Amino acid sequence: MEYLHPYIPILMIVVLAAAFAVVTIIASALIGPHRPGRVKALPYESGMVPFHEANIRLPIKFYVVALLFLLFDVETVLILTWAIAFRAPGAPMPGFQGYAFLVMLFFMIILVIGLLYEWRKGALKWT
């Protein structure tokens, strides 16, 4: 059991965090105000009477724009981290910058082809 001694502080933190969560929930249930009513039972407690179903169909263009945003946002983060590694002093091995440049060039070509495809299919039009 000697090998478990380094994990005792971690176990103590986990137990304290769980105890704090449980005590906080119980205290808020005991101390907090209880005023149940018809308005409180409505969804979101906004005070507005719902006038249609919660599950409505949205046009697909919202999802396409969201996916395109995520796609290009993640690629921007990748390009920025690549640029930092590319310009770092003391390359890890000779020829690394040339190889990294070619890999990023290939990646950018694929990215531009994907953008042109989406543009041609009309995914970027908002009508």
C-alpha positions as CSV (number, residue, x, y, z in Angstrom):
1,M,0.0,0.0,0.0
2,E,3.0,2.2,0.1
3,Y,2.7,3.0,-3.6
4,L,-0.7,4.7,-3.0
5,H,0.6,7.4,-0.7
6,P,1.2,9.9,-3.6
7,Y,-2.5,9.7,-4.6
8,I,-3.9,10.5,-1.1
9,P,-3.9,14.3,-1.8
10,I,-5.8,13.8,-5.1
11,L,-8.3,11.6,-3.3
12,M,-8.8,14.2,-0.6
13,I,-9.4,16.9,-3.2
14,V,-12.0,14.7,-5.0
15,V,-13.8,13.9,-1.7
16,L,-13.8,17.6,-0.7
17,A,-15.1,18.6,-4.1
18,A,-17.9,16.0,-4.0
19,A,-18.8,17.0,-0.4
20,F,-18.9,20.7,-1.4
21,A,-21.2,19.9,-4.3
22,V,-23.6,17.8,-2.2
23,V,-23.7,20.3,0.7
24,T,-24.3,23.2,-1.7
25,I,-27.2,21.4,-3.4
26,I,-28.8,20.4,-0.1
27,A,-28.3,23.9,1.4
28,S,-29.9,25.6,-1.6
29,A,-32.9,23.2,-1.4
30,L,-33.3,23.9,2.4
31,I,-32.7,27.6,2.4
32,G,-33.9,28.7,-1.0
33,P,-37.4,30.1,-1.6
34,H,-40.2,27.7,-2.7
35,R,-42.9,29.4,-4.7
36,P,-44.2,26.8,-7.2
37,G,-46.9,27.9,-9.6
38,R,-48.3,27.5,-13.1
39,V,-45.8,30.0,-14.6
40,K,-42.9,28.3,-12.9
41,A,-43.9,25.0,-14.4
42,L,-43.7,26.4,-18.0
43,P,-40.6,25.6,-20.0
44,Y,-37.7,28.0,-19.4
45,E,-39.6,30.0,-16.8
46,S,-39.8,33.0,-19.3
47,G,-43.4,33.9,-18.4
48,M,-44.4,33.5,-22.1
49,V,-47.0,31.0,-23.0
50,P,-45.7,28.6,-25.6
51,F,-47.5,28.9,-28.9
52,H,-46.0,26.0,-30.8
53,E,-44.1,22.8,-30.3
54,A,-40.6,22.9,-29.0
55,N,-39.3,20.7,-31.8
56,I,-39.6,22.8,-34.9
57,R,-37.8,22.2,-38.2
58,L,-35.0,24.7,-39.1
59,P,-33.8,25.2,-42.6
60,I,-30.7,23.2,-43.4
61,K,-28.8,26.4,-44.3
62,F,-28.3,27.1,-40.6
63,Y,-26.6,23.8,-40.0
64,V,-24.5,24.2,-43.2
65,V,-23.3,27.6,-42.1
66,A,-22.5,26.4,-38.6
67,L,-20.5,23.4,-39.9
68,L,-18.6,25.5,-42.3
69,F,-17.8,28.0,-39.5
70,L,-16.5,25.1,-37.3
71,L,-14.5,23.6,-40.2
72,F,-12.7,26.9,-41.1
73,D,-12.4,27.9,-37.4
74,V,-10.6,24.6,-36.5
75,E,-8.4,24.9,-39.6
76,T,-7.4,28.5,-38.6
77,V,-6.3,27.3,-35.2
78,L,-4.3,24.5,-36.9
79,I,-2.6,27.0,-39.3
80,L,-1.7,29.4,-36.4
81,T,-0.1,26.6,-34.4
82,W,1.7,25.4,-37.5
83,A,3.0,28.9,-38.1
84,I,4.4,29.1,-34.6
85,A,6.1,25.7,-35.0
86,F,7.4,26.7,-38.4
87,R,9.1,29.9,-37.3
88,A,10.5,28.4,-34.1
89,P,14.2,28.8,-33.7
90,G,16.2,25.6,-33.8
91,A,14.3,23.3,-36.1
92,P,14.1,19.7,-34.7
93,M,15.8,18.3,-37.8
94,P,17.4,19.5,-41.0
95,G,14.9,20.0,-43.8
96,F,12.0,20.2,-41.4
97,Q,10.9,23.6,-42.6
98,G,10.8,22.5,-46.2
99,Y,8.8,19.5,-45.4
100,A,6.4,21.5,-43.1
101,F,5.9,24.0,-45.9
102,L,5.0,21.4,-48.4
103,V,2.6,19.7,-46.0
104,M,0.9,23.0,-45.3
105,L,0.8,23.8,-49.0
106,F,-1.0,20.5,-49.6
107,F,-3.3,21.2,-46.7
108,M,-4.1,24.7,-48.1
109,I,-4.8,23.3,-51.6
110,I,-7.3,20.8,-50.1
111,L,-8.9,23.6,-48.1
112,V,-9.2,25.9,-51.1
113,I,-10.7,23.1,-53.2
114,G,-13.3,22.5,-50.4
115,L,-14.1,26.2,-50.2
116,L,-14.6,26.4,-54.0
117,Y,-16.8,23.3,-53.9
118,E,-19.0,24.8,-51.2
119,W,-19.1,28.1,-53.0
120,R,-20.1,26.3,-56.3
121,K,-22.8,24.3,-54.5
122,G,-24.3,27.5,-53.1
123,A,-23.7,26.8,-49.5
124,L,-22.4,30.3,-48.9
125,K,-25.5,32.0,-50.4
126,W,-28.0,33.3,-47.9
127,T,-31.3,33.8,-49.7
